[in-house]
Amino acid sequence: MPAGHPSQNNKSRKSVMSFFQRSIPIVTCIVVGVATGVYVFDPLLKQYEKDTHGTWKKPGDEQRIEKVKQEHPIIQKIEGSQSKSEKST
């Protein structure tokens, strides 16, 4: 068939239309999912940030962290190696 034949144009139109028919529901689901996530979790995260004064740590977390560090000496080793590498940079 020569280029520009009407049947070729119909095939390309059908494939483009098929692409949009498949894509619109997917895009709609993504948009609805993101909007729902923002609607549900944004107020909770803002409240948690307000409650923790922007540190994202609950009251008493510092004591729990220190207790875990004492119980598991490997954590101190890991933190020590990280702080050494941070000092060298």
WONORGI-V356981 format. One record per residue. N is the residue number from 0. RES is the residue in one letter. PHI is phi in whole degrees, 0 to 359 (NA if undefined). NEAR is the number of other ideal C-beta (glycine too) atoms within 12 Angstrom. Layout:
# WONORGI-V356981
n,res,phi,near
N,RES,PHI,NEAR
N,RES,PHI,NEAR
This chain:
# WONORGI-V356981
n,res,phi,near
0,M,NA,10
1,P,290,8
2,A,299,9
3,G,84,10
4,H,297,11
5,P,304,12
6,S,290,13
7,Q,291,14
8,N,296,15
9,N,296,14
10,K,297,14
11,S,291,16
12,R,294,14
13,K,295,14
14,S,291,14
15,V,293,14
16,M,295,14
17,S,297,13
18,F,301,14
19,F,292,15
20,Q,296,13
21,R,279,14
22,S,281,14
23,I,300,14
24,P,296,12
25,I,294,14
26,V,297,15
27,T,299,14
28,C,297,14
29,I,297,14
30,V,297,14
31,V,296,14
32,G,296,15
33,V,294,15
34,A,298,14
35,T,296,13
36,G,300,15
37,V,294,15
38,Y,297,13
39,V,279,12
40,F,268,16
41,D,300,15
42,P,298,13
43,L,294,14
44,L,293,17
45,K,295,13
46,Q,294,11
47,Y,296,17
48,E,298,17
49,K,295,13
50,D,293,15
51,T,262,17
52,H,58,11
53,G,81,11
54,T,271,13
55,W,65,12
56,K,245,16
57,K,285,15
58,P,302,11
59,G,94,11
60,D,295,14
61,E,300,14
62,Q,294,13
63,R,295,14
64,I,295,17
65,E,297,15
66,K,297,13
67,V,295,16
68,K,298,18
69,Q,289,13
70,E,286,12
71,H,234,14
72,P,298,12
73,I,299,13
74,I,296,17
75,Q,297,17
76,K,296,13
77,I,296,14
78,E,296,18
79,G,296,15
80,S,291,14
81,Q,290,14
82,S,293,13
83,K,295,12
84,S,290,11
85,E,290,10
86,K,291,9
87,S,284,8
88,T,272,7
